[in-house]
Amino acid sequence: MITSTNVTGDNPFVYGEIVTAAAFADREDERERLGRDLASGQKVFLISPRRYGKSSLVRDVMRGLARQKILTLEVTVAASSSYVGFLESYAQALVAAETPVSRLTRWVSELMRTVKPDVRFDADPSGSAKFALAFPAVRTARDTARLAAEVFALPARIAEARKQRLAIALDEFQAITSFDGGTVENALRAAVQDQRQVGYVFSGSEPSLMERMLGPRRPFYKAGPVMRLEKINPDDFAAFIDERFRGSGVRPETGLGDAIIDLAANVPYDVQRLAHETWDDVKEAGKKTAGLDDLHVTLTRLLGEQHTMFEESWQRLTLPQRAVLRALVIEEGRELMSADVRARHRLPGTSTVQAALAALLRQDIITKDSGRYVTVDSLYREWVARKTY
């Protein structure tokens, strides 16, 4: 199913931010399944490559759960620079969720039983009081372990006190492994496994790290259902693109949606970006029709705007990494170890190719998709294909 509404006069394509339900293309099954699992208290692991719309999916599901009177909150694990910083931001989000400012101090004292925080109310730019929690007395590993046990127990206490179900989204969850190794995973797993009134979605955009966290020797092994976000059906996505153009008063020529999907490698973020920018250029030109020529004009403009950034990224690579990246782009990520491909692109030996691929993966320049290597950013792929030798 494709969600589409008439938004004549406004750009109907959204990228670079959390999108609304109206801007969603498909994902009906994923939304229904995730919402059902969270409402029933499941602990769900959502694994998705970057740019696939994971955060927008979670936000939309949370909006639906809130309409069911389920208390919802979202915390990005990777936004914290330390374990204690994460615990502070998580505790703050839990305590503040739908809590009147006048009751916050009392609510903190009722919930925090062993580790007492400092409570502040700072004025934000609008003049309103901004609530903040801090634990300055937490200094040792033992202090941190006690704080973690207290914070991870909060959802169950809140559910009991409010007689209300909770749904919690911990985004970029794989970042938790950088805080304190397996200690964090053990503490969190021990706390959440008996919280029947609390649903969790642990979502991450580094699939290899998330998969390792769910391995048989890790605390979260078989802790809950796993959802792996795949690409949207290309035919459905192309139909969505064409329909959004039509709904905004711009007639798409035959094949426009398919061409956008193909050029953007069917990565949702890249598809929305290319469609958004093409729509803008067509409207700026005062045209009522968008075609393949318009798409390539937009692509040329975007490559020009990104040239400096892409060139700097290219210059930071070693010569073997440049050679492997260019071969990967030209060969569409296939047979990079074969003697034929290595000879055609003057690549080094297989061990050096493997080392270059590993480095490009670490730098988040490439990723693996259905058994082959692809560039993370489709615009960078086009720049490499057109501007390097």
N, C-alpha and C positions, 0 to 999 in steps of 0.2 A: 504494500500500500504506500502511496506517495502523498505526503501532506503538502498542500499548496493553497494559497489564498491570493486574492487579487490585491495587489499593493501598488496600483497605478500611481506613478509620480515619484515613488521611492525605489531605491535600488533593492531588488528582491533577494539579493545574495549577500550572505554574511560570512565573514571570516575574521580570524584574529581575536575573537571574543566568544563568550558563551552565547549560543544562539537560542532563540525562542522556539517553541513547538512549531510555529508556522514555517520556520526556515528549515525544518528537518526534512531530509530525504530518506524515506523508509525508516528502518530501525524499529518497526512496530513490534516485532517478535521480541527483540532485546529489551525494549521498554516494558513490555508486559511481563516478561519473565523476571527481570530485575525488580520491578515494583512488587510483584507477588512474593518473591523470596524475602525482600526486606520487610514487608508487612508481616510476614510470618516468623520473623526473628532469625532468619538464616544468616550465615556468615559467608558472603559471596566474594570471590576473587575475580576481578575484572581485568583481563590482560589485553592490552591494545598497543600497537605501534603508535608513535606520535603522529598527529595530524589526522587521526581517524574519527575524531569527534567524541572521544571518551568523556571529557569533562562536561560537554553539552548534554550528552545522554544522561549522565548522573544527575545533573542539575534539573533536567526535565522530569526525571523519575521522582526526585525529591519534591518538586512542586506538586506533583500528583499525590504523593503521600501526605503532604501537608494539608491538602484539601480533604483528606480522610481523617484529619485531626491527629495524625502521627507527628510527634515532635522530631524535627529534622535538623541536622547540622553537618557542615562540611569543613574539613580542615586539610590543608595541603602540607603533608609531612615535609616535603623538600624545601618549604619556605623557612624552616627553622635551621639555625646554624649549630645547634647543639641538642643533646638529649634533654637537658633541663629546659632549654628554650622551647622544644616541642611540647614537653609536659605542661609548661606554663600556658602556651597558646591553646592546647587541647582543653585543659581545665577551664580556662577563661571562656572558651566557646561553649562548653557544657553548662557552666554555671549561668552564663548570660542568655542562653537560648530561651526566648519568649519570657524573660523574667523582667518585671518592672524595675526600673532603676531604684525606686524607693525601697525595694525588698532585697536588693543584691547582697548587701553586707550581712543581713540576717541569714539569707540563703547560703552564703559561703560558710558561716559558722555552723549551720545545721549539717552541711554536707561534708566538709573537711574535718575529719575526726581526729587525725593524728598529726598531720603536718599543716600548720596554720600559715596561710599566705599573708603577704602585705596586700592590702586592697587600696587602689587609688581611683580617683575620679578626676581625670584631666579634661580640660575644655578642648573640644575639637574645633576646626575652623568655623563651623556653623554656630559655635557658642554652646552646644549641647555637652552634657557630661559624658565623657568616654571612660568606660569601665576597664580596669586593667588589674591583672593578678601577677604577683611575682613571689618567688621563693628564695630570698637572699640568703637564708640560713642554710640552704642545701649546698654543701661544699664537698663532701666525700662520696665515694661510691656507695657506701652504706646508706647515706642520706638520700641519694638519688634512687636507690632501690625501694626505700620506704615511700618516697614520693610517688614513684611509678605505681606501686601497689595501690596507693590511695587514689590516684587519678584514674587508673584503669577500672577501679571499682565504682566510680561516679555514675556511669550510665545506669547501672542496675539500681543504685540508690535513688536517682532521679525518677526512673520509671516507677519505682515503688511509691515514692513520696507523692508523685503527681497522678498516680494511677493512669498512666498513659504510656503507650508504646513509643519507642525511639527508633530512628533510622539514622545511622552515622556513616558518613563517607570520609574515608581517609585516602586522599588522592596522592599520587606519586609515592605509594606505600613502600616501594623498594628502597627508598632513601632511609628507611628506618634501620637498615643493616649497617649504615655508616656510623650510627650513634654508639652502639655498645655490643656489636656482634650478636650472638645468639641470646644474650641475656634479655634484650628487649623483646625478641620474638617469644621467648619462654614466658616472660611476665605477662605479655598481652594475651597470648593464647590461654594461659591459665585463668585470666580474668574473664575473657569473653565467652569461653565455652559453656558456662552455666547461666549466661544472661539471656534467658528465654524471651524476655520482653524487648530485647534490643536486636535490631537487624544491623549488620555491618556490610559495607562494600569496601573492600581493600583494592583499590585500583592502581595500576601502574603502567607506564608507557615505556618500560625497558623490558620487553618480553623475556629475554634470556635470564635476567636477574629474578624476575617474578617466578619464572618456571623453577629456578633453583630453590627459591624460598618454599616451594610446594613439594620439594623432593622428599623421599621416604625417611631421610635422616634429619629433617628440619621440623620445628615445633608445629608448623601449620599444615603438615602432611594430613590430607583427608579431613581438614577442619571444616570444609564446606564446599558447595558447588563452585565450579570454575567456569567462567564465561570468557571466551576468546573472541574479541571483536574483529570481524572480518571486513573486507571491502564490501561495499554495497553492490548489488547486482548492477552491472554496467548499463543494461538496457533500461532498467527502472530509473537509474540515476540520470541517464540521458533524457528520458521522458520528463523527469522532474525539471531539468534545466530548461528544456524547450517550453514547458508549461509556465515556468516562472517568467521567462521572457515574454510570452504571450500575455500573461496576466498583468504585466506592467505596461502594456501598450507597445511593445517592441516585437515585431514578427520575426521569429527565427527562420532562417533559410534551412532547407532540408539538410540534415547531417550536422548542424551546428552542435547540438548536444553531444553527439557521438564524438565529434572532433575534440571538444573540450575534455571529455572523459579520457580520450586516448592521450592527448597532449599532457594532461595532468596525472597520467598513470593511475587514474581512478582512486587517487588519494583524496578523501573528502575535503580536507583543508585546501589542497591545491586546486581542486575542481571549483570550489566556491570562490577562491581568489581569482582564478582566471575568468570565471563567469562574471563576477562582480566588476572587475576592471574592464572587461569587454563592454558590459552594459554601460558603464560610465563613459567610455570613449564614444560609443554610438550615440548616447544622449547628448554629449557635448557637441557632436557633429550635427545635431539636429535631425538625425535619421530615424526612420520608423521601422527599419529592417536591419537585422544583424546577420552577417554571413561569415564564411570562412576567411575572406579577405580582411574583414574587421578583426577577427580573432588573431590573425597573424600581425596586423598592425599593433594590436595591444601587446602581443608577445614581444615584438621588437622593442616597444617602449619600455616594458618591464625589464628586459634584459639590459637595456641601456641604463636604466635607473639603478640596477643592482650590480653593474659592471665593476665598480670600485671594490665593493664588498667581496664579490666572487673572485676578483683578481688577487685580493689580499689573502683570501683563503687558499687559493691555488699556490701562491708564493710561499706559504708556510709549509707546504708539503715537500717531502724529499723527492728527489728525481724518480726513484722506484715507485713511490706512492702516486706521483703524477701519471706515470706510464700505466700503472694498473688501473687508476681511476678512469683514464681516457679509454683504455681497452674495455673496461666494464661498461661504460656508456655505449660505445660503438657495438659491442657484442651483446648488449642487453643482459649482461650479467651471467652469461652462459659459457661453459667450457674454458674458463680462464686458465686452468692448469694444463690444457692440452698443448701438445707440441706445436700444432698448427696455429692456434691463437697466439701463443707466445712468440712464434716466429713472425707472424704477420704484424704484431705490434711491438716487436723488438723488446719483449719482456725478459727480465732476468730469470734465474732458476726458480723452480717451484717453491723452495723454502723461502726465497725472498718475496715471491708473489704472496704467499700465505702470510708472511710478516706484514706486508703492506696492507693487505686486506684487514688484518687484525687491527692495525693502527687506524685505518679509515673507519672501522666499526667503533673503536673507542672514541674517536673524534666526532661521532654522530654524523658523519658525512654520508655513509652508506648504511644499509640494513639488509637483512635477509627476508625475502618474501617468496614463499612457495618454492623453496629450494634454490633460489638464485639471488645474486646480489643486485641491489638497486640503490640509486641515490635517494636520500631522504627528501631532498627538495627538487621537484621536477624542473624548476627554473634553472637551478644550478646544473642539472643534467644537460639542458638545452645550451647553456653557456659553454660548458665543457665541449659539447659536440661541435659548436660553431666557432669558438674562439681559441681553441688550443690545437696543437699539432703533435 
